Amino acid sequence: MTRKLLFIVLFLCYTSMLLAQNKYTISGMVSDKKSKEKLIFASVFDTLSLAGCASNQSGFYSITLPRGKVVLQYSYIGYQPKNIEINLCQDTLLNVALEPDNQLQEVVITAKNQNIIAQKNEMIKVPMKTLERLPVMGGEPDILKSIQLLPGISPGSEGNTGFSVRGGSIDQNEILFDGVPVYNPNHVFGFFSVFNNDIINDIHFYKDYLPPKYGGRLSSVIDIYSKDGNPDEYHGALSIGLLSSKLALEGPIVKNKTSFILSARRSYIDLLAKPITENFTDFEDASYYFYDINAKIRHQFSERSNVQLSFYKGKDNGESTEKMDYSYYDSGINKENFTDWGNLLSTLQWQYMLSKKIFLNYTLNYSKYDFSQSTRDVQYNSQYTNDYLLENQSRVRTLSNKLLANYIPDTRNNIETGLEYNHYNFKPGIDIHNITNEEEGINIDTTYNISEIKNTEYVFHISDEFLITKQLKLKAGGRLTYYASENKDYVYFDPRISLSYKPNNRLTLSASYNRTHQYMHLLSKSQISQANDLWLPCSKELKPQSANQYSLSIEYSPNAKFYFSVSPYYKSMEHLVEYQDGASYLQSFNGWDELTEQGKGTAYGIDFFAEKKTGKTTGWIAYTYSRSERKFEEINYSESFLYRYDRPHVLKIALNQKLNSTWSLGLSWHLMSGSMATIATQKDWYELIYERNAYRLPTYHRLDISIQRSKQRKWGKTNLSIGVYNAYNRNNIYNIKMEEVPYSKRAHGTAIYYVNEKSLFPIMPSINYKIEF
C-alpha cells in the first residue's frame, strides 16, 4: 500500500512538472509611449486562449500561457490597443508602450468567454482628461470636487472639497498621494484642494470592496498617483487663472535613466484684495494666500528595478492687522490675527521585479500636518498697556514603512501581501495663553496640552483575486492590525471579500463585505471641513471606530457606448466620536475624554449610475438615495438623530459636448436634499432648546458651465477655459443661525427669534489659460 501511494505521488509530481514545462510566463511593464508614464490596470489579453490579466499599480503585469503561438492584446482607456504575436517557448520579459488615442474612446474587448471581469463598482478609475473638462469654481480642474460627481458621494457644503461617502464622515475617507496619507487636503478653508492636476497621473476611488492593503478608514479610499516625469524629452505647462497660476516642468536628468518633474502653484488673492482692504476697511494690512510645491525624481536602474523620491509642501497663510487710535489719553487698540496651516509629504519608493511572477514595492513615507491660529489684542494709553495673546496649535505626523509583494502564480490567481509599520505623533489642541494686564497687575503665561501622544501600528495583510471559473471570480483577504496607544493596545482582524459573477459580456453581478477599523478621530464643530478640525488618536478612553459594510452591485453594458449600474448597501458603525453639546476645541485643557462622546451609526442606500462613454456627447447621470443616523447616550437626550450629511436624494449630471476639433462644452448640475443643521426648535421660558441636526436646509441645486478651446500648435498645445459657477445664481444656504429680533422692533418685551439663513456664492465667472510645451 505504501509503495502504491509513493508511486502515485511521484507520478503526480512528474506529471505536474511536464505540464509546467509546457507553460511559460510573459511579464513586463505597460507604459505610455509618449510620456513614458506607467499605465495602471492596463488590460493584457490572449485572444487565442482567452486568458487575461491587468497591470498593477506600478504598471507590472505577468501572464502564464501554454507553449506555442500567443497573440497578446494590450489595451487601456484612451489608448490605441496593441497586438503582439509571439511563439512562446521560454519565459519572456516584454515591456509594452501604448500610443494615446486622440478619440479618447474606451477600448472594449469583445472576445467570447474572456477571463477578465471588469469590476467598475469596486474600483472607479477617474481619467485626468475627463476631470479637466468638467467645470469647477475658479476655472482650475480640481480632482476632489470633480470626484463628488460620482454616485455614493454627498458633498459637504457650498464650494467645499470635503464630502461624505455612503453616510460616513469626512475623516472616514482615506486620501493617499503616492501612498502618503493627506490629513487636510484643502486650501482656502476647503474651496480648493491641495492636488495640482498637472502632476497627477492616475486616480482610483474605492467605496465598495476595499482591498486589504488599504486600512485605517471606514468609508472610502482615494489613491492618487503622481507622474514620473519624461525620461526622453523636456516638457512644461503654464496655467494662468483669476485666483492662482501654476507652472510644471519635466524631463530627463540622465536620458532614458533619470527623470524629474516639478510643479509650483501660488494664489494671488492677497494681491487682489490688498487695495480693497486698504481703501475700504479699517485694516492696515490683510492678506491671504496659499502655495504648493511638488517635486519628483525617478531613476531606472534596469528593466527590473527603479527608485523614486517625491516631495510635496503646501501652506495657507492668512493675517490681518487693525489699528484704532483714540484722541483721549493717547489710547488705542492694536489687533492682530494670524492663521496658517499646511502639509509636508515625502516618499522614497523602490520597485523591483524579483522574478517573472513576483513584483516588490517598498515605500518609506512621511506626512506632517500643522495648524496654528492666534489672536492678539494690545490696549494702551499713557499710563498702562494690556496685552492679550491667545494661540491654538495642532499637529499630526506619520512615519511609515511598507513592503508590498505582488505574486501572480498563474492566470487564475493574483496574490498581494504586505507588512507595514506606522508611527504616529499627535499634538492635538495646544493652547497658549499670554496675558499681561498692567492696569490690574495680572501676568499669565500658560501652555496647555503641550505633551505629545505617540502611537504605533503594525500591520500584516494578504489578499487573492481567484478566478474560480471563467465567469466567477473571488476576491478575499484580510488585514491584521496591532495598534499600540499610550495606555491601551488593540488587535483586530478585518476580513474583506467580494464575489463577482459574469454570465456574459454584458452583465456582471457582485456582492462584497468589508470590516474596517479606524484608529484616529476628527473632531469638528462646523458644517464644513476646516483647518482647526482636530485629529485625535484612539486610546483607552477613545476606542477605535469600526464599520461593517454589505453591498451588492449589478452592472450592465449593452454595447461599447453605454454603461449602467445599480448598487444597494448597508453600513453599521460603532465608537463614532462627537463633541458633547456645547463643547469645543478651545476647552481642550479639560481633557478630550471629558469633551467627547462615542456612539453608533447606521447608513443605507442605493446608487444608480448611467454613463455614455463614446461619441461627441459623453457624460453620466448619478443618483443616490440614502439615509444616515447617529445615536449617543449623552447627546440629544439619548435620542437618535440624522447625521449632518444625511441627504436622502442626490442627483448629479455631468456632460461634455465636443463641438468641433477645437471647441468643447462642459456642464454639471447638482440637485440634492439640504444638509442637516442644529438650531433651536423650541423655547422653554427663557431658554432655547436645541435638538441635534433637527433642521434641514432648503434643497440645494446649482448649474456650472464651461467652454474650452484646445488647439494643437507646432511647439505644443494651448487651452482656454471660460466658465460660470452657479450659472443661474441660485442662493444656496451656506450657514444658518438663530438670532433675536431687536427690542425696538418687537410689539412687546417677549424675546422673539428667527432663523437667519446666509448664502455664500452667487454667479461667479472664471477664466483659465494653459500653455503646454
ZARO-95014 format. One record per atom (N, C-alpha, C): x, y, z. Coordinates in steps of 0.2 Angstrom, whole numbers, plus 5000, padded with zeros to 4 digits. Each point is the difference from the previous one (the first is absolute). Last residue first. Example, Ala and Ser with C-alpha at 12.3 -4.5 7.8 and 13.67 -1.06 7.14 Angstrom:
2
506449895035 500450065001 499650055003 500249725000 499650065000 500450065000 
***
This chain:
773
502053654883 500650004995 500549945001 497450135006 500449945001 500550004994 498250185014 500549994994 500449935002 497550135008 500549965001 500449994994 498050165014 500449994993 500649965002 497450085011 500749975001 500349984993 497850135014 500349994994 500749975002 497350065011 500749985000 500349994994 497650105015 500449984994 500749995001 497649995016 500750025000 500449974993 497550045015 500249994994 500850025000 499449985024 499550024995 500349974993 500549925026 500250024994 499550014995 499549985024 500750024999 500250024993 497750005019 500349964994 500750034999 498249985022 500550044996 500349964995 497850035019 500449964996 500450044995 498750015025 500450044995 500449954996 497749985017 500649974997 500350044994 498750095024 499949984993 500649964997 498650105025 500649974996 499849984993 499250165024 499849974994 500649984995 499250085028 500549994994 499749964995 498650175015 500249935000 500549994994 498950215007 500649985002 500249934999 498350134983 500150005007 500749975002 499650044978 499350035002 500050015008 502350004985 499549965003 499450045002 502250094991 499549974995 499549955002 501750105014 499750064997 499549984995 501549845010 499550025005 499550064997 501349824984 500250055004 499450035004 500249744992 499750064997 500250065005 501549784999 499550035003 499750064997 501249764990 500150075002 499450035003 501349764991 499450025003 500250075003 501149884977 500150025007 499350025003 501449874977 499450035003 500250015008 501249964973 500050005008 499450035002 500349954977 500649985002 500149995008 498050014978 500250025007 500649965002 499350084975 500049945004 500350025007 499050134978 500350025007 499949945004 500350034972 499649975006 500350025007 500650054974 500050045007 499549985005 500649904978 499450045000 499950035007 502049894994 499850034994 499450045001 501949895014 499350025002 499750044995 502450004994 499749965006 499450025002 501450014976 499550045004 499849955006 502250024980 499549975004 499650055004 502149954980 499550055002 499449975004 502749934989 499449985004 499650065003 502149924981 499650065003 499449975003 502549904991 499349995002 499750065003 502249904983 499750055004 499349985002 502649884991 499250005000 499850065005 502449944984 499649975006 499350015000 501650074983 500550005006 499649975006 498950034979 500649974998 500449985006 497450015005 500550044996 500749974999 497249955008 500649984999 500550044996 497750055016 500350014993 500749975000 497550035015 500749975000 500250004993 498050125016 500350004993 500749975001 497550005015 500750004999 500250004993 497950065020 500249994993 500750004999 498149965021 500650024998 500149994992 498150015023 500149994993 500750024999 498249925021 500650034998 500149994993 497950015020 500249984993 500750034999 498349925022 500550054997 500249974993 498449965025 500149984993 500450064997 498849905025 500650034997 500049984993 498050035021 500349964994 500650034997 499550085025 499649994994 500449964995 500649945025 500050064996 499649994994 499549895024 500349994993 500050064996 499949935028 499850044995 500449994993 500449895021 499349994999 499750054995 502349945011 499949994993 499249994999 500450005025 500649994995 499749994993 498850165018 500049924998 500549994995 499450205020 500349984994 499949934999 498850225014 500149935000 500349974993 499950255016 499949964993 500249935001 499150175020 500649964997 499849974994 498650135016 500650054997 500549964997 497749885001 500150075004 500650044997 500049804988 499749995006 500150065005 499949944972 500350045005 499649985006 500849884974 499550035005 500350045006 501349914981 499349994998 499450025004 502850074994 499549995005 499349994997 502249914987 499850075003 499449995005 501949864983 499750005007 499850075001 500149854976 500350065004 499749995007 500349864974 499750015006 500450055004 499749984972 500349975006 499750025006 498749994976 500450045004 500349965006 499449894976 499750025006 500550055004 500349994974 500149965006 499650035006 501150034973 499350005003 500049955006 501850114979 499949975007 499350025002 501650004976 499450025004 499949965006 501950074978 499849965006 499550035004 501550014974 499450025004 499949965006 501750094977 499949955006 499450035004 501150014973 499650035005 499949955005 501850064978 499649955004 499650045006 501850044975 499550025006 499649955003 501649964982 500450045005 499550025005 499349864981 500749985002 500450045005 497450015001 500449994994 500749985003 498250005015 499750044995 500349994993 499649855023 500650024996 499750034994 499149965026 499850004993 500650034996 499449895026 500550034996 499850004992 498949975028 499949994993 500650044996 498849905025 500650034997 500049994993 498350005024 500049994992 500750034998 498649915024 500650044997 500049984993 498449985025 500049994993 500650044997 498949905025 500650044996 500049984993 498449975025 500050004992 500650054998 499749965023 499749944998 500050004992 501750095019 499650034994 499749954996 501650055023 499449964998 499650044995 502050065013 500049994993 499549964998 500250055023 500050064996 500050004993 498849815015 500750024999 500050074996 497949915015 500350004993 500750035000 499049895023 499950064996 500349984993 499049885025 500449994994 499950074996 499950005027 499649984994 500450004994 500750065023 500049934998 499649984995 500350235006 499649975005 499949924998 501650154989 499350004997 499549965004 502449935007 499850064995 499349994997 501249845015 500050075003 499950054996 500049774992 499650005006 500050075004 500149954973 500550015006 499650015006 499749944971 499749995007 500550005005 499450054971 500450005006 499749995006 499649974971 499850025007 500549995005 499350024971 500549995005 499850025007 499149934972 499850035007 500649985004 499450024971 500349975006 499850035007 500049984970 499550015006 500349975006 501050104975 500149965006 499450015005 501050034972 499550025005 500149955006 501250104975 500149965006 499450025005 500950014972 499550025005 500049965006 501850084978 499749955005 499450035004 501750034975 499950025007 499649955004 500650094972 500249965005 499850025007 499850054972 499750025006 500249945005 500849984979 500150075001 499750025006 500849754999 499650044996 500250075001 500049795018 500350024994 499650054996 499449915022 500850005000 500350034994 497750015017 500150004993 500850014999 498449925023 500650034997 500049994992 498649975026 499949994993 500650054996 499249905027 500550034996 499849984993 499149995028 499849994993 500550044995 499849905028 500350054995 499849984993 499049985027 500149964994 500350054995 499849965029 499850034994 500149964994 500650055029 499849954995 499750044994 501350015027 499950034993 499849954995 500450055029 499849954995 499950054993 501350015027 499750034994 499849944995 500950075029 499949954994 499750044994 501750095021 499349974999 500049964994 501550175020 500049954994 499349975000 501150255009 499649945001 500149964994 501450235012 499749964995 499649945002 501250165014 499750044995 499649964995 501449915018 499550045003 499650044995 501949874994 499549965001 499450035004 502050124993 499549994995 499549955002 501150195016 500149934998 499549984995 500450225009 499649965004 500149934999 501050174987 500449995006 499649965005 499050084979 500449935000 500449995006 498450174991 499949985007 500549945000 499650114979 500350055005 500049985007 499049874982 500749995001 500450055004 497449945004 500450024995 500749995001 497149965010 500850005000 500350024994 497649985004 500350065002 500750005001 498849774998 499750064999 500350065003 501649804994 499450015004 499750064998 501549884982 500050055005 499449995005 500649794985 499850075000 500150045006 500649744987 500250055005 499650074998 499749714996 500150064997 500150055005 499749755002 500550045004 500150074995 498849824986 500050005007 500650055002 498249924977 500750035003 499950015008 498849884975 500050015007 500650025003 498749984974 500650015004 499950025007 499049914973 499850015007 500750005004 499050024972 500549995006 499750015006 499649984970 499750015007 500649985005 500050064973 500449975006 499750025006 499950004971 499650015005 500449965006 500650094973 500149965006 499550025005 500850024972 499550025005 500249965006 501050094974 500149975006 499550015005 500650034971 499650025006 500249955006 501050004977 499950075001 499750015007 500649794989 500650035002 499850085002 498149825004 500550004995 500650055002 498349925016 499749974994 500550014993 500449995027 500350034995 499749974993 499650005029 499849984994 500350054994 500049915029 500350044994 499849974994 499549995028 499849984994 500250054994 500549945029 500050044994 499849964993 500150025030 499949964994 500150054994 500849995028 499850044994 499949944995 500650065028 499749954995 499850044994 501650055024 499750024994 499849954995 500950085027 499849944995 499650024995 501850135019 499450004995 500049934997 501350175022 499949934996 499450014995 501950165017 499349994997 500149934996 501450035023 500050014993 499350004997 500350095025 500149944996 500050014993 500550155022 499750014993 500149944996 500850005023 499350045000 499750004993 502149905002 499649965004 499350035001 501150084978 500349985006 499649965004 500450134974 499649965004 500449985007 500450234986 500249935000 499549965004 499650244987 500149975007 500149934999 499850254985 500149935000 500249975007 498550234992 500649975004 500049934999 499250254987 499849935002 500649965003 500250224990 500049995007 499749945002 500050074977 500749995002 500049985008 497849944987 500450065001 500749985003 497549904987 500749985002 500450075001 497350025004 500549984994 500749985003 498150065014 499649964994 500549984995 500950045025 499750044995 499749954995 501349955020 499450035002 499650034994 501849785004 499950064997 499350035002 502149805003 499550035003 499950074997 501049744994 500050074998 499550045003 501549765005 499450034999 500150074998 501349744999 500050075002 499450034998 500549774996 500350015006 500150075002 498349824986 500350064999 500350025007 499049774985 500250035006 500350074999 498349804986 500650055000 500050035007 498949794982 500150025007 500650055001 498349924978 500650035003 499950005008 498949874976 499950025007 500750025002 498449954975 500650015004 499950025008 499049914973 499850015007 500750015003 499049994972 500550005006 499750015006 499649964971 499650005007 500649995005 499750074972 500549985006 499650015006 499750004971 499750005006 500549985006 500450004975 499650065002 499850015007 501249814989 500450064999 499650075002 499349775012 500150014993 500450075000 499549895021 499749954995 500250014993 501250075024 499950034993 499749954995 500550065029 499749954995 499950034993 501450045026 499750034993 499849944996 500750075027 499949944996 499650034994 501650085023 499650024994 499949944996 501050085026 499949954995 499550034995 501650045025 499850034994 499849954995 500750035028 499949964994 499750044995 501550065023 499450024995 500049964994 501049995027 500049984993 499450024996 501450105024 499449984996 500249974993 500950105026 500249954995 499349994996 501250205019 499449974996 500349954995 500850145025 500149974993 499449974997 500650215019 499649944999 500249974993 500950205010 499849975006 499549944999 501250134983 500450025006 499849965006 499649894976 499950075002 500450005007 500049824979 500250025006 500050075002 499049804982 500150075001 500150015007 499949804980 500250015007 500250075001 498649854980 500350065002 500149995008 499449864975 500149995007 500450065003 498449944978 500550055002 500049995008 499149854976 499950035006 500650045002 498549864978 500650015004 499950035007 499049934972 499949995008 500750025003 498449984975 500550045004 499950005007 499249854977 500050025007 500550045002 498549924976 500650025003 499950025008 498849884976 499950015007 500750025003 499649934977 499550055001 500050025007 501549834992 500050064995 499550065001 500649865021 499949974994 500150064995 500950035021 499749945001 499849964993 501850205007 499549984995 499849935001 501150195017 500049934998 499449994995 501650185015 499550014995 500049934996 500950075026 500149974993 499450014996 501550105024 499449994996 500149964993 501050115026 500149954995 499350004996 501650145022 499449994995 500249954995 500950125025 500149954995 499449994996 501150195018 499549984996 500349944996 500350195023 500449944996 499449974996 500450255014 499649954997 500449954996 500150215021 500349964995 499649944998 500150275014 499749934999 500349964994 500250245017 500349964995 499749935000 499650275009 499749935000 500349964995 500950245014 499949964994 499649935002 500050255014 500249934999 499849974994 499350215009 500650014996 500349934998 497850105012 500149954995 500650004996 499650235010 499649945002 500149954994 501350245011 499949954994 499649945003 500550285009 499849935001 499949964993 500550245014 500449974995 499949925000 499150265011 499949935000 500349974993 499650225018 500549984995 499949925000 498850255011 499949934998 500649984995 499250225012 500649975002 500049924999 498550194993 499849965005 500549965003 500450154982 499550035004 499849975006 501549904984 500350045004 499550045005 500049774986 499550055002 500350055005 500649784982 500350055004 499550065001 500149724990 499650065002 500450045005 500149774983 500450055003 499650075001 499649724994 499750065003 500550045003 499749774983 500450055003 499750065002 499549734992 499750065001 500550045004 499849774983 500450045005 499750075001 499149794987 499750055004 500550035005 500749774990 499350034999 499950065005 502049854990 500050055005 499350044999 501349744992 499550055001 500150055005 501249794984 500150055005 499550065000 500549724991 499650065000 500250055006 500949774983 500150045006 499750075000 500049744987 499850075000 500150035006 500649774983 500150035007 499950074999 499349764985 500150075001 500250025008 499849794978 500150025007 500150075001 498849814981 500450065002 500150005007 498949874975 500150005007 500550055002 498449894978 500350065003 500149995008 499449854975 500050005008 500450075002 498649874979 500450065001 500050015007 499249794982 500150025007 500450074999 499349864981 499549995005 500150045006 501649974982 499550054998 499449995005 502349955011 499749984994 499550054998 501550045018 500249944998 499849974994 500550245012 499549974995 500249944997 500550195021 500149944998 499549974995 501050235014 499549984995 500249944997 500650165023 500249954995 499449974996 500950225018 499549974996 500249954995 500750165023 500349954996 499449964997 500550245015 499649954997 500349964995 500250205021 500449954996 499549954998 499850275011 499849934998 500549974996 499250225017 500649974997 499849934998 498750255007 500049934999 500649984996 498750215016 500549984996 500049924999 498550245008 500049935000 500649984995 498950235016 500549974995 499949925000 499150275010 499949934999 500549974995 499450255016 500449964995 499749935000 499450275009 499849935000 500449974994 499950245017 500349964994 499849935001 499750275010 499749945000 500249964994 500650245015 500249964994 499749935002 500050275009 499649945000 500249964994 500850235015 500149964994 499749935001 500050285010 499749935001 500149964993 501150245013 499949964994 499749935002 500250285011 500149925000 499949974994 500050255004 500249975006 500149935000 499350144981 500650035003 500249975006 498649844985 499950075001 500750035003 498949754987 500550045003 499750075001 499649724992 499750065002 500550045004 500049784982 500450045004 499650075002 499649734991 499750065001 500550045004 500049764984 500350055004 499750065001 499849724991 499650075000 500450045005 500449764984 500150045006 499750074999 500549724990 499550065000 500150045006 501049774984 500150055005 499650064999 500749734992 499550055000 500250055005 501049774984 500150055006 499550054999 500949744991 499550054999 500050055006 501549794986 499950055006 499550054998 501349744992 499450054999 500050045006 501649814986 499950045006 499550054998 501149744991 499750064999 499950045007 501149784985 500150035006 499750074999 499849754987 499850075000 500250025007 500249784981 500250035006 499950075001 499349784984 500050075000 500150025007 500249774981 500150035007 499950084999 499349764985 500250075000 499950035007 500049754985 500050035007 500350074999 499949834983 499350005003 500050045006 502049974986 499550014995 499350005003 501850085017 500049944995 499550024995 500650175014 500449955003 500149944996 499550264997 499749944997 500549945002 499650255012 500549954997 499649944998 500050285011 499649954996 500549954997 499950215020 500449954996 499649954997 499750265012 499749944998 500549964996 499650225018 500549974997 499749934998 498950255007 499949934999 500749984996 498650225015 500649974996 499949935000 498650255007 500049924999 500649994996 498650205015 500749984998 499949934999 498150215004 500249934999 500750004998 498550215013 500349974994 500249935001 498950265011 500049935000 500349974994 499450255015 500349964995 500049925001 499250275010 499849934999 500449974994 499750245017 500449964996 499749935000 499550285008 499749935000 500549964994 499950245017 500349964995 499749935000 499650285010 499849934999 500349964995 500150245017 500349974994 499849925000 499150265012 500049925000 500449984993 500050245017 499849964994 500049935001 500550275012 499949935001 499849974993 500650235011 500549974996 499949925000 498550165011 500549975004 500549964996 498050084986 500150015007 500549965003 499449994976 500250075002 500250015007 500149764986 499550045003 500350075002 500549784982 500350055004 499450045003 500449744987 499550065002 500350045005 500749794981 500250045005 499550065001 500549734990 499550065000 500250045006 500849784983 500250045005 499550065000 500349734990 499750065000 500250045006 500449754984 500250055006 499650064999 500549734990 499650055000 500150055006 500949774984 500250055005 499550064999 500649724992 499550065000 500250055006 501449794985 499950035006 499450064998 501649764992 499550054998 499850035007 501849814987 499950055006 499550054998 501249744992 499550054999 500050045006 501549794986 500050055005 499450054999 501449744992 499550064999 499950045006 501649804987 500050045006 499550064998 500849734990 499750074999 499950035007 501149774985 499950035006 499850074999 500249744987 500150075000 499850035007 500449754983 500150045006 500050074999 499949834983 499749965006 499950055006 501150054979 499349994998 499649975006 502050155007 500049954995 499349994998 500650185014 500649965001 500149954994 498650245003 499949934998 500749975000 498950225013 500549974997 499949934998 498750255008 499949934999 500749974996 498850235015 500649974996 499949935000 498450235006 500149935000 500649994995 498350215014 500649984996 500149925000 498250235006 500149934999 500749994997 498650215014 500649984997 500049924999 498150235006 500249925000 500750004996 498450205014 500449984995 500149935001 498350235008 500349935001 500549994994 498750235014 500349964994 500249935002 499050265010 499949935000 500249974994 499950255016 500249964994 499849935001 500050275010 499649945000 500249964994 500650245016 500349954995 499549945001 499350205010 500750034997 500349954995 497350025006 500649965001 500650044997 497650075000 500450025006 500749975000 498650024977 499949975006 500550045005 499950054976 499349995002 499849975007 502250044988 499650064999 499350005003 501749825002 500350065002 499550065000 499449784993 500050015007 500350065002 499949964977 499350015003 500050015007 502049964988 499850064999 499350015003 501049785002 500350055003 499750084999 499449784989 499650025006 500350065003 501149884982 499450034998 499550035005 502149895006 500150064996 499450034997 499849805013 500250065004 500250064996 499449804989 499450035003 500250065004 501249844985 500250075001 499350035003 501349734999 499450054999 500250075001 501549784991 499950055006 499350044998 501749764993 499450044999 499950055006 501849804986 499950055005 499350044999 501749764993 499450054998 499950045006 501749804987 499950055005 499550054998 501449754994 499450044999 499950055006 502049814987 499850055006 499350034997 501949774995 499550054997 499850055007 501949804989 499850045006 499650054998 500749834984 500149975006 499750045006 499950064976 499849935000 500249965007 501350224997 499549984996 499949935000 500650165020 500449964996 499549964995 499050175009 500650025003 500649964997 497450064989 500549955003 500650045003 497450095001 500549984995 500549955003 497850205005 500349935001 500549994995 498350215013 500649984996 500249935001 497950205006 500249935000 500649994995 498450215014 500549984995 500249935001 497850205007 500549945001 500449984994 498150195013 500449984994 500449955002 497650135010 500649975001 500449984993 497850125003 500250005007 500749975001 499050034978 499850065003 500350005007 501449864982 499350005002 499850075004 502049854984 499950065003 499250015001 502149804995 499350025000 499950065004 502049844986 499950065004 499250015000 501949794995 499350024999 500050065005 501949824986 499850045006 499350034998 502349814993 499350034999 499850045006 502249854987 499850055005 499350034998 501149744995 499950074998 499850045005 500549775005 500350014993 500050074998 499149895020 500749995000 500350024994 497850105014 500249974994 500749994999 498349995023 500450044996 500349974994 498449925017 500749995001 500450054997 497450035010 500449984994 500749995002 498149955018 500350064997 500449974994 497749905014 500749994998 500350064996 497949935019 500250054995 500849984998 497649905013 500849984999 500250044994 497949995018 500250034994 500750005000 497949865014 500750024999 500150034993 498049955021 500250004993 500850015000 498649965021 499550014995 500349994993 501149985023 499449965000 499650004993 502850025008 499450044999 499449964999 502249915004 500050065004 499550054999 501249834981 499749995007 500050075003 500649844976 499850065002 499749995007 500749824988 500650045001 499950075002 498349834995 500350005007 500650045001 498050064983 500549955000 500450015007 497450064995 500650035002 500649955000 497450024988 500549965003 500750045001 498350164996 499749935001 500549955003 500650224993 499550015005 499649945002 502450124986 499749945003 499450025005 501750114979 499550025005 499649935002 502450114986 499549955001 499650015006 501750134981 499650015006 499649945000 502450104987 499449965000 499750015007 501850154992 500049954995 499349965000 500950265008 499749945002 499949954994 500950235002 500549955002 499749935002 498850204993 500550004995 500549945002 498150075014 499949954994 500549994995 500150075027 500150044993 499949944995 499150025026 500349954995 500050044993 499150075023 500750005000 500349974993 497550115002 500349945002 500850024999 497950185004 500449974995 500449945003 498350115012 499850024994 500549984994 500249985025 499749944997 499750024993 501350155015 499549975004 499549954996 502050094990 499550055001 499449975003 501449804993 500250075000 499450055001 500449725005 499750064998 500450065000 500249755008 500150014993 499750064997 500949885023 499650054999 500150024992 501049815009 499550015005 499650064999 501449804985 499950085000 499450015006 501949784994 499350035003 500050075000 501549844983 500050045006 499450035002 500549884979 500049955006 500050045007 499850114979 500649964999 500149965007 498250135005 500450034994 500749975000 497349955012 500749994999 500350034994 497850005018 500250034994 500849995000 497649895012 500750005000 500350034994 497750035015 500249994993 500850015000 498650045019 499949924999 500249994992 499850225011 500649975002 500049924998 498150144996 500550024996 500749965001 497749875006 500350075002 500650024995 497949824994 500550015004 500250075001 498349904985 499850025007 500650005005 500449964976 499549955003 499950015007 501750164993 499949944996 499649955004 500550295000 499949935004 499849954995 501650244999 499449964998 499949945005 501650264994 499849945005 499449974997 500950194990 500349944997 499849945005 498650244995 500549975005 500249934997 498250174992 500750014998 500549975004 497749995012 500150044994 500850014998 499649795015 499650075000 500250034994 500449765002 499950035006 499650065000 499649794983 500550055001 499850035007 499749754993 499650065001 500450055002 500149754986 500450065003 499550055001 499549804988 500249985007 500350055004 500250014973 499449975004 500349985007 501250204986 499949934999 499549985005 500950224998 499549994995 499949924999 501750105014 499450005003 499449994995 502350024994 499849935002 499450005003 500950214993 499849964995 499749935002 501150145016 499350024998 499749974994 502249945007 499649995005 499350034999 501750044984 499849935000 499549985006 500450224985 500149995007 499849925001 500750214980 499749935001 500249985007 499550264994 500649955000 499849935002 498650204999 500249994993 500649955000 498550105018 500750034999 500349984994 498149845008 500150075003 500750024999 499149824983 500150015007 500150075002 499349814978 500150075003 500050005007 501049804983 499450025004 500150075003 501649884986 499550034996 499450025004 502049895009 500250074998 499450034995 499849785009 499950055005 500250074998 500349814985 499350015002 499950065005 502149934995 499850044994 499250015001 501249865015 500250075001 499750054995 498949765008 500550024996 500150085000 499249805018 499850074997 500550034996 499049755010 500650034997 499850074997 498949825020 499950054994 500650034998 499349765013 500650054999 499850054994 498449845008 500549995005 500550055000 498349994983 499850035006 500549995006 500549924978 500050075000 499750035007 501149774990 499650025006 500050085001 500449794980 500050075002 499650025006 501249774990 499450035003 500150075002 501249804983 500150075004 499350025002 500549804986 500149995007 500150075004 498549934977 500650025002 500150005008 498249944982 500249965006 500750025003 499650094976 499549965004 500449975006 500750244989 500149924999 499649975004 500350244997 499449974999 500149924999 501150255011 500249934997 499449965000 500450275000 499649955002 500249944997 500950275005 500149944997 499649945003 499550274999 500249955004 500149944996 500550254992 499449955000 500349945004 501150224992 499849985007 499449965001 501350094980 499250005000 499849995007 502350004994 499850075000 499250005000 501849825010 499550004995 499750075000 502649905008 499350035002 499650014994 501849805002 499950074997 499350035003 501749815012 499450014996 500050074998 502049815008 499850075000 499450014996 501349785014 499650024994 499850085001 501849785008 499850065001 499650034994 500949755008 499750044995 499750065003 501549765005 499950065003 499850054994 499849725003 500150054996 499950075004 500449705000 499750065004 500350074997 499749794983 500450025006 499750065004 499149924980 500449945001 500450015006 498050124983 500249995007 500349935001 499550184980 500149935001 500349985006 498550234993 500649975003 499949924999 498850264993 500049934999 500749975002 498450235006 500749984999 499949925000 498450254999 500149935000 500749974998 498550235011 500649984997 500049925000 498350245003 500249935002 500549984995 499650255007 499949964994 500249935003 499150185018 500649984996 499849954994 498550095018 500350064997 500649994996 499449825017 499550054998 500450064998 501049764996 500050055006 499550054997 501349744992 499550065000 499950045006 501349784985 500150055006 499650054998 500249734992 499750074998 500150045007 501249764988 499950055006 499750064998 500449744991 499950074997 499750045006 501549764995 499650045005 499950074996 500949724996 499950074997 499550035005 501549825011 499850004993 499850074998 499949885026 500550004994 499750014994 498650085021 500349944997 500550014995 499650185019 499649984995 500449934997 499950225021 500349934998 499549964995 500650275009 499549964997 500449934998 500350275013 500349934999 499449954998 500750295004 499649954999 500349934999 500350285009 500349934999 499449954999 499950255006 500049984993 500249934998 499650105022 500750024998 500049994992 498149945013 500150075001 500750034998 499249774988 499850035006 500250075001 499049854978 500650035003 499950035007 498649794989 500050085000 500750025003 498949774986 500250025006 500050085000 499149744986 500250085000 500250015007 499249804980 500350015007 500250075000 499149874981 499650045003 500250015008 501149894980 499849965006 499550045004 500750114980 499949934998 499849965006 500550245001 499449994996 499949924998 501150135022 500249954995 499449994996 500750225015 499549954999 500249964994 500450215019 500449964996 499649944999 499550275009 499849934999 500549974995 500450205020 499949994993 499849924999 500550135021 499449964998 499950004993 501650185004 499749965006 499449974998 502350114987 499249994999 499849955005 502350174999 499749945001 499250004999 501750184988 499649995006 499749935000 501250124982 500449945003 499749995007 499350154981 500250035006 500449955004 499349934978 500250075000 500350035006 499049784999 500650004995 500350075000 498849885021 499850044995 500650024995 499849765014 500150075001 499750044994 500449745014 499650044995 500050075001 501749775006 499650065002 499750034994 500649735007 500450064998 499650065002 499949714994 500050055005 500350064998 499249734993 500250064997 499850065005 500549715002 499750075002 500350064996 499449714996 500550065001 499750065002 499549714997 499850075001 500650045001 500249774997 499650024994 499750065001 501249905018 500550014994 499650024994 498849945019 500350065001 500550024994 498949795000 499550054998 500450075001 501249825007 500050004992 499550054998 500249975023 500650024997 500050014993 498349895011 499950075001 500750044998 499949764999 499550034996 500050085000 501349885015 500350004994 499650034995 499249985022 500550054999 500350004993 498449835004 499750075000 500550055000 500849785002 499750014994 499750074999 500949935021 500550024995 499750014993 498549945017 500350065001 500550024995 499149784999 499550054998 500350075001 501349835008 500050004993 499550054997 500149965023 500650034998 500050014993 498349875009 499950075001 500650044998 500149774998 499550034995 499950075001 501449885016 500350014993 499550034995 499249955021 500450065001 500450014993 498649815002 499650065000 500450065000 
***
